[in-house]
Amino acid sequence: MLDVTVSLPPASASASSAGPDTTRTRIGQEAARLFVASGYHGVSMREVAEAVGVTKPALYHHFADKESLFLAMLDGALAGLARLIEHASAQSGLAAQLETLVGELADSAPEQRVGLQLASELRHVSPERRTAFENEYRRVWMGGLSALFEGAAARGELRADLPPPMLTRAFLALIYPLVTGTPPADPQGTARALLSVYLDGARPR
């Protein structure tokens, strides 16, 4: 899952000279690092504030509480997935759509791994907010992928003996290694190879 794209200003930039957007970005960067390293319950808002170089009141100006901060990072990750779907959907034909999708997924793999690690801590937030996020994830990511495959099926680009949901799940299972485990030496080459196996099969041609 997930694309937590965060960019830092130069290390010499002080928190006092940073603008609101830059401060919020730094909060996301440092909070993600801390949550991945120590887990949701292992991080306090005081630690986040100290890592960013702001006061706790300044931190609470941006985020009401730790749960809000954590969910904001996951919302950012989901927005990244939405962009992947948007860029893929703009292409013509399933092959081009999936090529765009796996290429961008490979490029963003480090952020995707952070997102997956953050998502593993989702169980610690309140049930209502967890359910809301999970529903939105299914709508944006799974729903977006399903729309690509259903559109391809309607155009006659997929085999008719397997339903689009099954083909969608098979695609996800195949590309999952791009964002889990040890990063491949050639992410783009691996992405192209996996997509070729998915679209053309593993038998000799």
C-alpha positions, -999 to +999 in steps of 0.1 A: +000+000+000+008+035+004+029+064-008+041+086+020+059+112+000+077+137+022+105+161+013+127+179+038+141+214+035+179+216+038+191+204+071+204+239+080+169+254+078+156+262+112+121+254+124+117+291+133+123+302+097+102+276+081+068+284+068+036+266+078+037+242+049+073+234+054+067+228+091+038+205+084+059+186+059+087+182+085+062+170+110+051+143+086+086+133+078+098+130+114+066+114+126+067+087+099+103+079+108+094+076+145+063+056+139+081+032+116+110+028+141+090+025+173+054+018+164+023+038+172+024+034+210+062+039+211+060+075+200+048+105+219+038+139+206+067+153+227+092+132+208+077+143+174+079+180+185+115+175+196+125+158+163+109+186+143+123+213+165+091+229+174+072+232+207+043+209+216+018+238+213+031+244+178+027+207+170-008+207+183-015+238+161-011+215+131-026+182+145-051+179+173-036+147+187-014+117+178-042+098+162-049+128+139-012+130+130-010+093+122-041+093+101-030+124+082+001+105+071-020+076+060-043+100+042-012+113+024-003+077+015-037+071+001-035+103-020-004+089-035-022+058-045-050+078-060-024+096-082-011+063-094-046+053-104-053+087-120-021+085-141-028+049-152-064+057-161-053+085-184-036+059-207-053+041-235-056+004-231-049-019-202-013-027-212-004+010-212-023+016-180-006-012-161+028-002-175+023+033-161+011+019-128+039-006-122+065+019-134+054+046-110+050+020-082+086+009-087+098+045-086+079+052-054+087+018-037+107+033-008+077+055+001+053+026-005+073+005+020+070+032+046+033+034+039+029-003+044+047-002+077+025+027+089-006+008+078+004-021+100-001+002+130-036+012+119-051-013+144-042+011+172-065+039+162-101+042+172-124+017+155-145+043+139-116+061+123-099+029+113-131+017+095-134+051+078-099+049+065-102+012+054-134+020+035-117+049+018-087+027+009-110+001-006-128+028-026-097+046-039-071+018-044-091-014-049-120+004-065-096+022-089-078-010-099-111-028-103-123+000-127-092-005-148-098-042-152-136-039-157-130-013-184-105-036-201-130-065-199-157-044-215-133-036-243-125-072-249-089-069-237-091-097-211-099-134-213-136-139-208-133-171-187-121-153-156-139-125-139-122-091-136-120-092-098-100-124-100-077-109-126-073-078-104-063-099-074-038-119-095-022-086-107-019-074-071-003-107-060+023-105-088+033-069-082+034-071-044+071-079-043+079-045-058+070-028-025+079-055+001+110-074+012+145-066-001+144-039-029+154-054-063+186-042-078+168-030-109+133-020-098+121-008-132+135-040-149+117-061-123+085-042-128+086-047-165+094-084-161+065-090-137+041-071-159+053-092-189+046-124-170+012-111-160+002-101-195+020-127-216+025-157-193+056-176-183+057-201-212+082-197-240+070-175-268 
